[in-house]
Amino acid sequence: MIKKWYFYASLIVIITFLSLGFKPFNLEAKPWFLTEKTDGSEYILPSQEKEDYPNLNIPYTGNHFIGFKEAVAFKESQGKYRKVNTLGYMGKYQFGSKTLRAIGVHDSKDFLKDPALQEKAFVALLSKNKWILRNEIEKYDGKIINGVKITESGILAAAHLGGAGSVKNFFKNRGNRRFRDAYGTSLISYLKAFGGYDLSYIEADSNATIHD
């Protein structure tokens, strides 16, 4: 009986020793949303910019601003900061040089290399377009045009695609004149795809620039 007790006790000690041998004593913890890369991918969701998380204790998700901007970015460039398309539109949100100058960016090369600058540029353009299209947002938000429910976020996404002037013409003609970009993407498809996001965070500003 004593021999059997010694056998089981020895077996437990051996098993305990072996199991401890496979466990690391020091674990290096790193934030899950950061990487060692320096190509700009570390700025992808969650954002490192405080401005993207106003008045909340948790990151934006779903229909909030960060969801909107990442959805637009994926549609425009698959979220690639250094992408330049065949027409010369550049960055994560595919800006044209004329639009960049309007919000205070004059060096396209530096713009492509700077993810944080691209994020600021996107917010600045949203603010400017929200001011330009403030009357259309007030008048048509919640209305149905050609089977599409119009929302503020859809209007601002459409303005990003075709410019605020094209959006004004769309509403002026009650949706009967169809705008498409050079690749065949329609204004109404953006109104539909990006509708329903909460962009109350974005302030309308006629003079919005990246320096705000």
C-alpha positions in Angstrom: 0.0 0.0 0.0 2.9 2.4 0.9 4.6 1.5 -2.4 1.5 2.3 -4.3 1.2 5.7 -2.5 4.9 6.5 -3.4 4.2 5.6 -7.0 1.2 8.0 -7.4 3.0 10.8 -5.5 6.0 10.5 -7.8 3.8 10.5 -10.8 2.1 13.7 -9.8 5.5 15.4 -9.2 6.7 14.3 -12.6 3.6 15.6 -14.4 3.7 18.9 -12.5 7.4 19.4 -13.4 6.8 18.6 -17.1 3.8 20.9 -17.4 5.7 23.8 -15.9 8.5 23.3 -18.3 6.3 24.2 -21.2 5.0 27.5 -19.8 6.8 30.8 -20.5 7.7 32.8 -17.4 7.8 36.1 -19.2 5.1 37.2 -21.6 5.7 40.4 -23.7 2.4 42.2 -24.0 1.7 44.5 -26.9 -1.4 46.5 -27.8 -3.3 44.3 -30.4 -4.0 47.2 -32.7 -0.4 48.3 -33.2 2.3 46.8 -35.4 5.9 47.2 -36.0 5.3 48.4 -39.6 5.9 52.0 -40.7 4.0 51.9 -43.9 0.9 53.5 -42.5 -1.0 50.4 -41.7 -0.8 51.0 -38.0 -3.3 53.9 -38.4 -6.0 51.5 -39.6 -8.8 50.9 -37.1 -8.8 51.6 -34.2 -7.4 55.0 -35.0 -4.6 56.6 -33.0 -6.1 60.0 -33.4 -8.0 61.3 -30.4 -10.3 63.4 -32.6 -11.9 60.1 -33.9 -13.3 59.2 -30.5 -15.1 62.3 -29.1 -16.9 61.9 -25.8 -16.9 58.1 -25.8 -15.1 55.6 -23.5 -15.0 53.0 -26.3 -13.9 53.1 -29.9 -16.5 53.9 -32.6 -18.1 50.9 -34.2 -21.1 50.2 -36.4 -22.8 53.3 -37.8 -20.5 55.8 -36.1 -17.8 57.9 -37.7 -15.0 55.4 -37.7 -17.3 52.8 -39.4 -18.1 55.4 -42.0 -14.6 56.4 -42.8 -13.3 52.9 -43.0 -16.2 51.8 -45.2 -15.5 54.7 -47.6 -11.7 54.0 -47.5 -12.3 50.3 -48.4 -14.5 51.3 -51.3 -12.0 53.9 -52.6 -8.7 52.1 -52.1 -9.2 49.0 -50.0 -7.7 51.2 -47.2 -4.3 51.6 -48.8 -2.6 54.9 -47.9 -0.2 54.9 -50.8 -2.5 53.9 -53.6 -2.6 56.1 -56.7 -5.2 55.2 -59.3 -4.9 55.6 -63.1 -6.5 59.1 -62.9 -4.0 60.3 -60.3 -6.3 60.2 -57.3 -4.3 59.3 -54.3 -4.3 57.9 -50.8 -6.6 56.0 -48.6 -9.6 58.2 -49.6 -8.5 58.9 -53.2 -8.1 62.7 -53.2 -7.5 64.7 -56.3 -4.8 67.4 -56.3 -7.4 70.2 -56.7 -9.4 69.0 -53.7 -6.2 68.7 -51.6 -5.3 72.3 -52.3 -8.8 73.4 -51.2 -8.1 72.0 -47.8 -4.5 73.2 -47.4 -2.5 70.3 -48.8 0.1 71.4 -51.5 2.6 68.6 -51.5 1.2 65.4 -52.9 4.3 63.3 -52.2 4.3 64.2 -48.5 0.6 63.6 -48.4 1.0 60.0 -49.7 3.7 59.3 -47.1 1.7 60.6 -44.2 -1.3 58.5 -42.9 -2.1 61.0 -40.2 -2.3 63.8 -42.7 -4.7 61.8 -44.9 -7.0 61.2 -41.9 -7.1 64.9 -41.2 -7.7 65.7 -44.8 -10.7 63.4 -44.9 -12.2 65.1 -41.8 -11.5 68.6 -43.3 -13.2 67.7 -46.6 -16.3 66.3 -44.8 -16.5 69.5 -42.8 -16.3 71.7 -45.9 -18.8 69.6 -47.8 -21.2 69.6 -44.8 -21.2 73.4 -45.0 -21.6 73.5 -48.7 -24.5 71.0 -48.7 -26.1 72.1 -45.4 -29.3 73.2 -47.2 -29.6 69.9 -49.1 -29.0 67.9 -45.9 -31.7 69.8 -44.0 -34.2 69.6 -46.9 -33.7 66.0 -48.0 -32.4 64.0 -45.0 -34.9 61.2 -44.4 -36.7 61.7 -47.8 -37.0 58.9 -50.5 -35.6 59.7 -53.9 -35.7 57.1 -56.7 -36.1 54.4 -54.1 -33.2 55.5 -52.0 -33.5 56.9 -48.5 -31.4 60.1 -48.3 -29.3 60.6 -45.2 -26.6 63.0 -44.2 -23.8 60.4 -44.4 -25.0 59.3 -47.9 -24.9 62.9 -49.1 -21.4 63.5 -47.8 -20.1 60.2 -49.2 -21.6 61.1 -52.6 -19.9 64.5 -52.4 -16.6 62.7 -51.8 -17.2 60.7 -54.9 -18.4 63.4 -57.3 -18.0 66.7 -55.6 -20.5 68.9 -53.8 -21.6 70.5 -57.1 -22.7 67.1 -58.5 -24.7 66.4 -55.4 -26.5 69.8 -55.6 -27.3 69.0 -59.3 -28.7 65.6 -58.3 -31.1 67.1 -55.9 -32.0 70.0 -58.2 -33.1 67.5 -60.8 -34.8 65.2 -58.2 -32.4 62.4 -59.0 -33.3 62.3 -62.7 -29.8 63.2 -63.9 -27.4 60.4 -63.1 -23.8 61.2 -62.3 -21.1 58.6 -62.7 -17.4 58.9 -62.3 -14.7 57.9 -64.8 -14.9 54.3 -63.6 -18.7 54.1 -63.9 -19.5 54.5 -60.1 -22.8 56.3 -59.7 -23.6 59.0 -57.2 -26.8 57.2 -56.2 -24.8 54.1 -55.3 -22.9 56.1 -52.7 -26.1 57.7 -51.4 -27.4 54.1 -50.9 -24.2 52.3 -49.7 -23.1 54.9 -47.1 -26.5 56.0 -45.8 -27.4 55.8 -42.1 -24.1 56.6 -40.4 -24.0 59.1 -37.5 -21.8 62.0 -38.6 -22.9 64.4 -35.9 -19.3 64.5 -34.9 -18.4 66.4 -38.1 -18.9 70.2 -37.8 -19.9 72.2 -40.9 -17.1 74.6 -41.7 -16.8 76.6 -44.9 -13.1 77.2 -44.2 -12.1 73.8 -43.0 -8.4 72.9 -43.6 -6.0 70.3 -42.2 -4.6 73.0 -39.9 -7.8 73.3 -37.9 
